[in-house]
Structure formats: C-alpha cells, structure tokens
Amino acid sequence: MSKSLKEDNKTYVFVNKNNYLLFSEISIILRKIKEDLMEVSIIGKKYSGKTTLFDILTGLETDPFSIDIHEGMCEVPDERIEKLSGIFEPKKKIYAQFKMIDMPGVSKENFYSSNYLNKFKNSDALIYLLRTFENPQTPVDYPINPVAEIEQFEQEAIISELVITENRLEKLEAQMKKRKDKNDELEFKTLTKIKKYLEELVPLRSSGLTDDEKKIVRGFTFLSLKPVLFLLNCDEQEMELQDKIFEKYSLSMDDPNKKIMSICCKIEKEIQKLQDNEKAEYMSMYDLEVPGKNKVLSKTFELLDLICFLTYGKDEVRAWPIKKGLHAKLAAGTIHSDIEKGFIRAEIFAYTDFEKYGTISKLKENNLVRLEGKEYIMKDGDMVNFRFNI
C-alpha cells in the first residue's frame, strides 16, 4: 500500500523510507506523451484545396504543388483550457491533439485506385474535401457536383468491400468444413451481416455494427466503416450565403448518416494572416462568430469519438483525449503506464461545477469532489487527480 501525508493542504506520496514527494511532482516525473495518437487523413480530388486546408488546421506552411504526403499536429480548441489557465497560471497549457495527414491530390482516373486508397486505409477518420468553387486558374477534370462525388465515393467503397467480403466468406466456409473454430464462426456471422448491408448499398458506418463486431473485421480496414467528414470548400460568395449552399446542393448538416460542413479555405487563410485585433472585423464581414478552422477541428475530434479529461496545476493545465466509455484506470494510463499499474483512486470533480463555484475548497464544501475507483467511466470535462502507488 502507498502512504501519504498532508501538509499545508498539499498531498505528498511515500517513495522510500527517507523520501516523500509532492504528488504533482511525481506526475511530472512520470508523464510520458504516447505516440499512438489518432490519425485523420484529408482526401479529395486534385485542386480541391486539401493542402491549403492542411496548413490552416495545422498552422504549417507546405508546398501546395508537392506530391508528398504531409503530416502535422492539430490542437483542438477548448475554452476550458483557456479559463483554467487564467485561474492556475500554469507554466504551460496543452490542448488535446491528433495527427493530420494530407494525401496528395490525384486525377479522377486514379482517385479510386487501390494504390491510392491503401495510403489512408489505416487512418482513424477522414476529411473528404469537396470543391464547390470555380477558379479558371485551377481547372479540374471532373464536374463540380458534391452530391455526385459523395455518392460515388460511397458506392466505390461499398463495391470493393462487397468483393472482399464475398471472397472471405467463401474461404471461411471451406475452412469451417475442415475444422471447428469459434473465431471462424464469429467472423463468418459478422461478415454475413456485413454482406447484407453492402448489398443494400449501406455504408458500414451506418450499419449499427457493435464494438465487438468492429473488432472482428478491423483487419479489413473497410473504408465505408471509417467516420468521414464531408467538407465543402466554398468561395467567398457562397460563404456569405452560409446555409444556403446546402440548399443549393440538396444537402443537410443534420443528416444522421453523414457529417457535412462547409468552409472557405481562402477566407480561413486570410484570417490566419491577420493580427488578433483585425480578425474579428474581418470575420464579421462573413458573419463568422469563430474561425471555420475551430469548427472543423471540433467536429473532427467528435468524429473520432473522443472526450477529454482535464489535469490542472501550476506546472501545467492539460486536456487528455480518450475514447468514450474508458474506465478511470485505463484513462490514468494515457498519462503514464505506471499510474495505471499503481492506480488507487481518482479524485474527480466536473469542470462545470468548478466553473460555477470557482475553487476546489468550495466544491468540497458542497460535496462535489468524489473519489472514484478503477471501474468509473470517465466523462468529458472531468477534472482529475490520480492517486497511485509507485
């Protein structure tokens, strides 16, 4: 068992017979940023504006005519981190992050080739940028029709996956005649279910597969199972119309089976060049309350099915991205594996409660600070101190 003592309202953790360390200091010593960040690929046809979007979302400056794959990190805007930093005045503040990958644009003939599709088959989610603007300086070899482009993307993926599924079912059927294996039976049952949806031209992300079924077919990296944000890249005039563009193309932002948004990369690029005191005035011209970049990053984070728990202190205020439904002990492992192994309890209170009462002492007075065990399911906005034995 770990030992601890309290002095000056601070918690110290027993290390050896001669030493106690301040709990927050141990957290800093043990902290290790994991490399297995979620990955999102930006795809789209040639001259759709992908590399411009990549630069906007990552803050990088890359060659728009490069045929290389670009990689960069995205920070998810979070007002909670801003407000907590104003209170705790930490040495640094860290937002939730994920990796963004910019796939090179290709011609319409190569867009659905297996060689191109294989480049982003392992991504956790996709942003498909659809060009809706006209520009004589960058003509395209395909009609500008986002509805048709979305439908073709879905159908090409479904047809390819149906062939793969049918071939695998044939092999499994022959295999199951020779031996009895529980895993084979589960895979056969799942693929049979998948085949039915694909034959009805239903993308697998809309099929209602369970988490266990998704694990069984994870190795197939089915494209239609990946979450996708279809993003319309508009011109300035279309952005002034705001939601009218969706009416123009008979699209809906509220479609339960498709995540669709609009952005004007040209406007967003201009916003990034401006000084802070100039941005608000420029954005008001297009009736933008916040930069489109922020909306895209937040929607992409949501697409990844992630939430954040928050840690706080004088050294650092930080948002830690985790999958929805993760237990407290596993969440502790996102900070460091030793905290997960030595997990004892998690001291937790909600950010909304902290925002309301202003201090941890007032939260305790109102019984809003809890000690939770390893099976506690983390919630978005949980502010956490993990207690552990090292």
N, C-alpha and C positions, 0 to 999 in steps of 0.2 A: 504493500500500500504506500502511496505517496503521503508525505507530510507537508503541512503548510502552516504558516503563521501570518497574522495580520498585524501590521504596524503602520501608523499614520494613514489608515484607510487604504493601504496597498497590500496586495497578496504576494507572498514570497513562497517559492516552491523548493522543497528539500532536494538537494543534488547529491551531497555526500555528508559525512559526519561533521565536516568543517564548513560547509557552504550552503546557503540559501540564495537563490537568485530571484530577482523580480520577475514575476510571471511574464510581463510584456517583453522583458529582455530575452527570456528563453524563446518566446515566439519568434523574435527577430533572428536569433541564432539558428533556429531550426528551419526557418522558412526557405522554401525552395520552389521556384516557379516551374511548374510542369511544362514539358514541351508538347504534350499531346493536346494542343488547342484545337478547337473546332475549325474546320476549313470551309470556306464558301467560295465558289468559283463564279466569276462573271463570264457569261457566254453571250453570244449574239453574232449576227452576220457582219460581214465586212462593212466598215464605215457606219456602224450603229452608234459609236461613241463610247465603246467599252473602256478604252484606256483612259479617256477623259474622266469617266465615272470612277475608275480605279484610283486615279490621282485625287479626285475630290474626297473619296471615302477614306483614303489612307494618308493624305497630306503629302504624298510623294510627287516627284516630277519625273515622268518617264517619257520615252520616245513613242509618240502615238503611231509611228510607222514601223515600229520594231515588230519582228515576227517571233520574238522571245516570249516566254511565259514570265509574267511579273508577279512577285509576291510581296505582301506588305501586311502590317498590322492595323486593325481598326479598333478605335476606342468607342465604346457605347456611351452616348451622352446620358448623364444621370444627375438630376438636380439634388438628389440625396447626398451625393459625394460633395457637391459644392457647398451645401448647407452645413454638413458635418465638418468640413474643412474650416469653415468660418467659425465654428464653435471650438474645435480642438486645436486649431492652428498647427497641424502636423508638419513635419519636415517635408513630406511628400504625400500626394494623393494619387491613387491609381484606380482607373476605371476598368470595368470588365472589357476584355479583349477577345477578338477572334481573328483568325488569319484570312486574308482576302487574296484570291488568285485571279489574275487577269489572263484569260485564254486568248491567244491570237485570233483575230478575225479571219474567216475563210470564205471562199466563194460559195454560192448556193449549191454547186455540184458536190463540194466536199463537206458541207456542214453536217450531213448525216452519215458520213463515212465512219466505219468502226475505228479507224485510226484517230479521228478527231474526238469521237465520243469517249474513247478509252482514256483520254487525257484528263478528264474530270469525273470519271466513274467512281472514284473513291472520295469525292467531296461530300461533306455532310449536308450541304444545301446548295442551291443555285440561284443566282440572279440572272434572269434572261432579259437582256436589254433589247427593246424593240424600237426601232427608229420610226418616228412618225413625222419628222421634219423633212422639208425639201431643201436641198442645197446643191445648186448646179456645179459647184466646185468639187463636190464629192458625190458623183453619180453612183447609183447602185445597179447591180444586175438582177434585182428582184423587185417585184411590186411592193410598194409600201402599204401593207394591209395587216395590221397587228392581229386581227381576228383569225385570218387565214394562217398566219405564221404560227400562232399558238396552237391551232388545231393540227397543223402539220407536225409540229414538234411532238405533240401528244401521240398522234397516230403512228409516227415513225418509231417512237419508243415502244409503244404497245405491240406493234407488229414484230419487232425484233425480239421482244421479251416472250411473245407467244411461241415463236420458233424455238427459243432456248428452253422454255418450259415443256413443250411437247417432246423435244429430244430427251430431256432429262427424265421425264415420266416413262418413256419407253425403256430407257436403261434401268430405271428403278424397278419397273415391272418385271423385267427379265431377271434382275438381281434378286428380287424377293421370291422368285420361284425356286431359287437355289438355296436360299438361306432365310432364316427369320431373324430380323433385327429391328428393335424398337425404333431406332433412329431413322431407318429406312421408311418405316411405316408412317412416322410423323412427317417426314419430308414429303412422302407421296400424298398424304392427306392435305398438307398445306399447298403443295403445287397444284393439286386438283382444284382446290378452292380458287387459287390464283388464276388458273386457266379459264375458269368460268367468267371471272371479271374481265380478263383480257379479251375473250371472245365477244364480250358485250361492249368493247372499246372503253372500258372504265380504267382510268389511271390508277395504279395500285395505291397511291397516296390517298385516294378517295374510297378505297375498298373496305376500310374498317378492320384491317389486319390487327391482331393482338400483338403486344410486345414480344411474346414468345414465338409467334409465327414469323415476325420480322427477323428475329434472331436466327431462325432455322434457314431463312433464304438470304441472309446477309451476304454470303459469299458470292451471290449472283450479281450484286451491285446494280439491281434493276433501276433504270433511270426514272421510270414513272413512279417509283416509290419515294424518290427524293423530294423533300419540300422545295418548292420553287416560288420565287417572287418574280412575277412578270412586270417589268418596269418599262413604261412608255417614255421614251426620250423625245420630248416635245420641243417646239420652237417658242420664242417669246410670246407670240400672239396667242398660241394655244394655251400657254400657262396663264395668261391674263383671263382666259375663259374658265380656268380652274376645272370644275367638274364637267363642264360642257364637252370636254374631249371624250369622256366616257360615253356620253350620249351619242356623240358623233360616230363612234365605232361600236355602239351597242354592247358596251362592256359595263361591268359593275364592280365597284370596290368591295361590295358586300357579298360577292359570290362565295358560298361556303366551300367550294371545291377548288377555287383559285385565289391566290393572293395577287392583287393587281394594284399598282400605284403609278403615279406619273411624276416626272422630274424634268427640268430643263437643265441639262448639263452646262449649257452655255451660261445661263444665269448663275448657277452654282459656282462656276469657275470664277466669274466676276466677283461674287460675294467673298470668296476666299482672298482675293487680291486687295480688298478694301480694308481700311482701318476700322476698328471697332465702332468708333463714333459715326462712321459713314454707312455701316451695314444696315442699320435699322431703317434709315431713309430710303436706301436702295430697295430693300425688301418690301417696304410699304407700297412701292410702285407696282408690285406684282401681288399685293395682298398676301404676303407670306409672313406668318407670325413667327415661325422658326425656319432656319435653312432646311431645304429639302433633304440635305445630307443627313441631318439628325433623324428625320422621319424614316429614311431608308435604313439607317443603321439600327434604329429601334425595332423596326419591322423585321429585319433580318435576324436580330437577336431572338425575337419572338418565334420566328420561323424555326430556329434551332431548338426550340422547346426548352429554353434555358431560363433560370431565375437567378437572382443574386442574394447572397447573404453578405453582411457588412461587418468589417472589423474596424476598430477605431482606437485612437490614442495620439500621443504627442509625436510619436515617430512616423505614424502612417495612418491614413484613412483609405480604406480599400473596398472595392466591390469584387466579390469572388463568384464567378459564374459556375453554376452547377445545373445538372439535369433536374427537371421537375420530379418530385417524388423521392429524392435522395434522402437517406437517413442521416442523422447527425454525425454518427461515427465516420461514415464514408465522406461526408462533407468536410470533416476535420482533415481527412487525407489529402484534400486539394491544397491545403496549406503545407503539410508535410506528413510523410508516411508515419513518422514516429508519433505524431499527435494522434493519428488514427489508432496505432497499435496500443498506445498508452491511455486511450480515451477513458475518462471517468464520468464527467458530466459536462453539459454545455449550459452556460449561463446565458439566457436569451431574453430579449425584450424586442418589441416591434418598433420599427423606425417611426411609424405613425404615432405611437404612444410617446416616444421620445420627442418628436416634433411638437406634440401637444403640451407636455409637461416641462420640457426644457432641460432637466437634469436627471441623472440616474438616481440621486437620493430621493427625489420626488416620486420617481417611478416605484422605488422600493416602498415608500410610504403608502402608495396606492396598490401594493401587491401586484405590480405589473412586471416584475423581474422573476423569471422562472428558472429552475434547474431541471433540465431535460436529460433523459437517458439516450442510449445509443440508437434506439428504435424510433426516436422522434423524427417525424418527416419535416424537413426544412421548408420554410415559407419565404416567399420573396419579401425582402426588406427586414428579415431577422437580423438584429444586431447581436453579435455573438462574442463571448469569451469562452474558449475551450479549456477545460480543466483536464489535465492528463498527467500520467506518471511516466517519467523517463528514466 
